[in-house]
């Protein structure tokens, strides 16, 4: 029953790992209550997102579109004022039975209504054109900074930022769209409100006071009702990201799961993540019902208020029926503008978690570029002509667990000629940790590491990295394919004994899913071929030939020694 024991242990370990990871992810995020508030931190993050793009030269076309959008908004406000006046004139003409005047004003009403409708449809188009320029720029900027100075590695292993791929893929476009649409709606609503309020004030100062009072009441009620939704939406995004990650884990580790017969464990873990996401979504669905009911009750109050204020003045003879209808129309348009202001609250609250999640990535990028990740004791890295380690002490990242203490080593071809050093030790003794420190991935500890310039060093881990692309791309990575000629590639391929493999797939330009097609031994040979092509002065290998037989290892190492 050895297989059953191993399988049972695997299932227990996997489930515990998956669920503890989920719980830790939720605890880390939920512990920061500042993320669930519309506060000064939130608005600083919004400003930072604006500043990144709009204060650069790349935004000049977007500024032109923004100016055009402002002109459209001004036309929209003007047409609203004209529509209100035409409503009064048409109604008075109708009551007075002046047919010609009535027809004229009806035509004008239709023209202004058509003009206003066309402007209404034009504004989303301009917003979309601005967004299509903003979000690709922002995505490229974030990705470029993410892939700078190992920041992507630090986020993956040391940071509290979860599901970074989801944040970049799903959050950037909606955030940019909202950050264009919300200010436009706010500014347009304020302009429309001022115009309609001036008209309404000439008819009934009491009504405008009522409109403002009602709107403020509705605004604050809406704000307090929607506030809990920030946490709910944030938690939904995290839960959905964890569910997505569990599916990716299954896809990326399909062979290991199949060998261990881990399907039931995978189903149990994935169902757990799915149920968790459903539970968080159900909380929000129930709360949205409460929000909907509250909003409907508040809106009912407005249906009768304008008529209750204006009709008595009409019966007393203080205003014409046309003025009553103009007042109702102005109050309706003013209320509509106020409603747009109020409706921005749920939109802001719905987009707030996305802004926060995106801002966390941006803040991590900025800390990385400024060197802010180096808090407390850290290892000093310098550039020289040799490898020299002085007083090196290594801690496990994020902890004070000691791995290596006071290590000293010097490897200098100028002093000692060509040298080859093998570092040996039992599992867990710190060999791979030293490898990560030398490569610059780990930095927590003390001491000094002197290394030659990056162009003279090459690091090879045990598991090679293969990209999506042709065989030629695999051998040339990370250099462009134009770096090496076919003759150079084929010569090195022959040295690492992969000529038969290349012939099997047809040519260097063949494209396959190489991570699944090639054995680990073939992948390691490709990685070693990259080293021979690059010809670095220093090579660091972490069991990079573990999948090769003894004869192949001897051939490969002899080639490396003779470079």
N, C-alpha and C positions, 0 to 999 in steps of 0.2 A: 504493500500500500504506500510505497514511497512517493509515487506520483500524486496520490490523493492527499498525502500530508503536505507536500510542496504546494499543491493547488489550493488547499485550504488555508495555508499560511499566506499564500499570495492574495487570496480573496480578502482575508481579514486585513492584511496590510494595506491593500489597495483601497478598500472601502474606508478604512480609518484615515488614510492619507487624503482621499478625495473630500470626505466630509470635514475633516479638521481644517483642510485648506480653505474650504468654503466658509466655515465659521470664522476662521482667523481673518479672511478677507473682509467679511461683513463687520467684524468687531473693529478692525483697523479703520474702516471707512466710517462706521456709525459713531466711533468715538470722537470724531472731529465734528462737533455740532455746528461749527462755523460754516460748514458746507451746506447746511440746510436753512440758511437765513439769507434774506435780501438785505445785506448790510454793507458797511463801507468796504469790506474785503471783496464782496461780489462786484461792486461798482469799479473798484480798482482793477479787477481782472477784466471787466468789460472794456475799460479804457485801454488796458494793455493790448487787448486784441485789436481794437481800432487803430492804436498807434503803430502797431507792427506794419500795417499795410498803408494806411491813409497818409502817413507822414513820409512816405518814400516816393521817389520819382516814378516808380512802377505804377502808381495810382493815378497818373494824370488823365488817362482816358476815363477812368471811373469818376473822377471829379467832373469831367464834362458831362457825363451821363447824369451825375447827381444834380448839376445845374439845370439840365433839361427837365429832370424830375421835379425840381423846385418850380420851374415855370408852369409845368402841368398842374401842380398843386395850386398855384395862384389862379390859374384859369378855372379850376374846379371850384374854388371858393367864390370867385366872381360869378360863375354861372349859378351857384346856389343862391346868392343874393338876388340876381336877376329873376330867377325862378320864383322866389318868394313874392317879388313885386308883381310879376305877371299873373300870379295866382290871384292876388287881390283885384287887379284890373279886370281879369276875365270874369271873376265872380260878380263884381259890381255891374259889369256889362250884361251879364246873364240876368241879374235881378232887375235891372232897368229895361230889359228886353231890347237892348241895342245889338241887333244881330250882326251888323258889319264889324263893330268893334269886338264883339265876342269872338267871331271867326278869326279876326286878326290876332287877338291875344292867344287864342288856342294854337294858332300856327306858331307864334313866338314861343309859347310854352313847349310845343313839340320840338322846336329847334334847340331851345336851351336844354331840354331834357335829353335829346340825342347827343348834344355836345357834351353834357355832363356825363352821360353814360360812356361815350367814347373815351373821355379822359379817365374815367374809372377803370376801363379795360387797359388803358395805356400805362397806367402806373405799375401794375404787376409786371408788364413787359420790361419796363426800364429797370425795375428792381431785379428781375431775372438776369438782365444783361450785366448789371453791376455785380451780382452774385457770381456769375460765371467767370468774371475776372478776378474776384477777390478770393474765393475759396481754393482754386488751384494754386494761386500764389501762396496762400497761407499753408496749404498742405505741403507744398514743396519746401517752404521755409522750415516748417516743423520737422519734416523728414530729414532735411539736410542737417539740422542741429541735433536731431536724435542720433544720427549716424556719425557724429563728431566725437572724437576723443573717448570712444568706448561708452558713451552715454547709454546707448541701447542695452549694453551688457549690464551696466550698473542698475538701470531701471528693472531689468528682468530679474536680477538676483538679489538686489539689496533694497529696492524701493517698495513703498506701500502702494504704488500705482499698479492697478490691475488691468488686464485686458487692453493693453496699449494699442493693439491692432484694431480692436473695435472702436476705440476712441478716435483714432485717425480716420478710419473708414466711414463711420456712421455719424460722427458728431460735427465735423468741420463744415460741411455744406449746410445743414440745418441752422447751425449757429450763425454763419455769415448771412444767410437768408433772413433770419430773425433780426439780426443787428442792423439790417437795412430797412426791413419792413416796419419794425416797431417805432424807430424815430420818425419815419415818414408818416406813419399813422398818427403819432402824437402831435407832430407839427401841423399836419393837415387838419386834424380835429380842432386844435387850438385856433387856427386861422378861421376855420368855418364857424366855430363857436362865437368868436368875437364879432364877426359880421352879422350872424343871425341874432346875437344878443342885442346889438345896436338897433336892429329893426324891431325886435320884440320890446325893447325898453320904451320906444315911442308909442307902442300900443298899450302895454300893460306892465308897469314896473313890478306889480305884485307877482305876475306870472314868471318873470325872469328870476325873481328871488326864490320862487317855488322851485323852478327848474334847477337852480344852483344848489339849493338845500337838498332837494331830492337826489341830485347827482352825487353830492358829497356823501350823503347817507349810503347810497348804493356802492360808491367807491370803497368806503371803509368796510362795509359788510362783506363785499366781494373779496377784499384783501384778506380779512381775517378768516373767511371761509376757505380760501384757497391755500393759505399758508401751510397747513399740514401736508398738502399734496407734494411739496418740494421733496420731503424725506421719502414719501411713497414712490415718486418717480425715480429718484436716485437709487433706491433699493431695487426697483424693478430692473434698471439698467445693469446693476451689478449682478443680479440673479441671472438675467439673460446672458450676460457675458460669461459667467461661470458655466452655464449650460452649454454655450457655444464652445467654450474651452474644453469641456469634457468630451464633446464630439470630436474635436481636433485631436485630443489625446488618443482616442480610440483609432482614428485614422492614421496617425503618425506612428503608432505602436501596434499596427495590425498583426505583424508576424509574431511578436512576443506574446500577444494576447492569444493568438491561435495556438501557439506551441504549448502554452500553459493551460489551454482550455478555459480561458478566463471570461467566456461570453456572459455567463450568469452574473459574475461580479461586475462586468461592464454595464449590463442592463440595469442591475440594482443601483449602481452609482449614477448612471445617466438619468434614470427615473427619479432618483432623489433630487438631482439638480432641477429637473423639469418640474417636479412637484413644488419645489421651493419657489421657482419663478412663478408658477401658477398661483401659489398662495399670496405672494406679494402683489401680483396683478389683481387678484380678486379683492384685496383690501382697497385698492385704488378704484376698482369698478364700483364697489359699494359706496365709496365716498363720493364718486362722481354723481351718483343718484341723489345724494344729499345736496350737492352743489346745484344740480339741475332744478330740483324742487325749490330751493331757496331763490334762485334766479327768476324762476317763473312767477313766484309770488310777488317778488319785488317789481317785476315788469308790469304786472296787472294793475298796480297802483297808478301807472302813468297813462293808461288808456283813457281814463275819464277826467284827469285833473285839468288839462287845458280847457276843455269845454265848460267845466264847472266854474272856472275863473272868468272866461270871456263872454259866455252866453248872457249872464245877468247884465253886463254892460250893453249888450246889443238890445235887450229888452227895454233898458232905460233910455235908449236912443243915443248913447254916448259914442257908438261906433257902428259903422255899416256892416252888413253881412260879409262883404268882401274883406273888410278888415278882420272880422272874426276868422274867416278862412285863412287869411294871410298869417294871423297870429298862430293858428293851429299848425299851418305849414312850417312857419319859422320855428315854433316850439318843437315840432317833430324833427326838423333838420338839426336844430340845436341839441335835442335829446339824442339824435343819432350820433352826432359828433361826440357828445359826452359818453355815449355808449361805447364808441370806439376806444375812447380813453380807458373806460372801465374794463373793456374786453382785453386790453393789453395786459391786465393783471394775470389772468390765467395763461396767456401766451408767455409772459415773462417767467412765470413759475414753471411752466412746462419746459422752457428752454434753459432754466437756471442750472439743473443738474448737468446738462451737456456743456454749458459754459464752464462750470466748475471742473468737470473731468478733463476738458481740453486745456484749461488754464493750468491744471496740475502738471500736464506734460510740458507745457511751455515753461513753467517755473523750474521744472527739473532740467530742461535744456539750458536755461539761463544760469542756473547754479553750476552746471557742468562746465559751461564755457568760461565762467568767471572763476572756476576753481573752488566753488563753494562746497563741493562734496568732501573736501579734505578737512574734516572736523576732528579735533583731538590729535592723537599720535598718528602719523602716516609715514610711509617709506619715501625717502627722497630719491628721485631718479635724475641722473645726470647723463650727458652725452660725452663720450670720450673715444679713445682708440682701441679699447679692450674691454673685456668683461671683468669687472671687479666688484665683489660683494664685501661690504664692511659692516660688521655688527648687526647682521640682519635678524630681526625677530618678526615672526608672522603670527597674526591672529586670524581666526575665522571671521570673515566679514560680518559686521553687526553684532559681534560678541566679544568677550575677552578670553575665549578659549585659545590657549597657546598651542601652536603647531610646531614652530621652530624657534630656537633661541640662540642669539649671538653667533650666527653663521658667518664665516669669512672664507672667501674664495677669490682666486685671481686666475684669469686665463688670458695670456698676452702673447700673441705670436711674435711680437717684436722682441720679447725677452726670452721666450722658451721655444719658439718655433711652433709648427702646427701641433695642436693638442686635441685629443679626443677623450672626453671624460664621461664615464657612466656612473650615475647616481643610483644606488641600490638601497633597498629597505623593505620592511614588511608593509603590508597593506595598511593605509592610514597613517603612515609615518611622515607624510608631508611632501612626497615627491611631486605630485600633481599641483600641490599648493605652491611650491617653489616655481614650478613651470608658469603658473598663472601670475605670480608676482613678477617674474622676469619679463613676461609679455605685457605687463602693465594693467592686467585685468583686476588684480587685487592690489590694494595699497595700504591696508590697515596694518600697522605695526611700527617698527623702528628700524633705523639703519639706513645705509646708502647703497644704491645699486647703480653702477656705472655700466652703460652699454654703448656699443658703436651706434652710428646713425641708423635709422630704420631701414634704409635701402640696403644695408649690409647684414641684416639679420632676417631669419625666417623661422617661424614657429609651426610645428606640425603636431596636432593632437592625435589621439588614437582613432577617433572617428572623423574621417575626412568630410569636407563640405563640398557637395555637388550642387550646381545651380541648374535652373531650368534653361536648357539650350542644347547646342550641338556638342559632339565630342570635342571639337576644336575649342569650344568655350571652356570645357572642363580642364583641358591641359593648360590653357593660357591664363586662367583665373589666378590672381585678380587683375591681370594686365589685359589691355584690349587685344583682340585677336590679331590685329595688325602688327603686334610686337614681334611675333615669330613667323618665319617662313615655313612652308610645308616641309622643306628639307630639314630644317631644325627640329620641327615637331616629330617627323618620322624617325629621325636619328635617335632622339631621346626615347621615343616609344619602343624602339628596338632594344635600347639599353635596359629598359624596365620590363622587357618580355611581354609587351601588350600588342604586338603586331597582329597576332592571330585574332585577338578581340576586336581590333579595328576592322580587319577584313570581314569578320563575322557580321558586323553591322553595316558594311558597305563602304563607308568613307568617313572622313573626319567631320563631314557636314551632316551626318545622321543625327536625328533628334529623337530621343526616347526619355522615359522617366528613369534616369540613370540610377537614382537611389534604390529603385526596386529591381532594375535589370542586372546590375553589377554586384558581384560578391564583395564582401568587405576587403578581401585580399586585392581584388582589382581596383577598388576605390583607393586603397592605400598606395598602390603602385602609381595611380594617377597623381596623388598628392606628392609622392616622391619625384615624379617626373617634373612637377612644377618647381621643385627645389633645384633640380639639375638645370632646368631652363633659366632660372633666375640667377644661379651662381652667386649666392650670398657668401659673405665671409664667415658668418656664424650661423649654425643650424641648431635648433633646439627641438628635440623629438621626445614626445611623451608616449612611449610604447607605440610608435607610429608604424612598426612592422610586426605587430602582434599577430596579424592574420596571415603572415607569410611563412612558408616553410624555411628550414635552415639554409638550404642551398640558395633560395631566392634572396634571403637576407644577406648572405655573403656577397652575392653579386651586386645587390643594391649598395651595400656599405662600401664596397670597393670603388664603386663609381663616385660615391660621395667623398671618399678619402682622396680621390685623384682629381677632384674639381680644381 
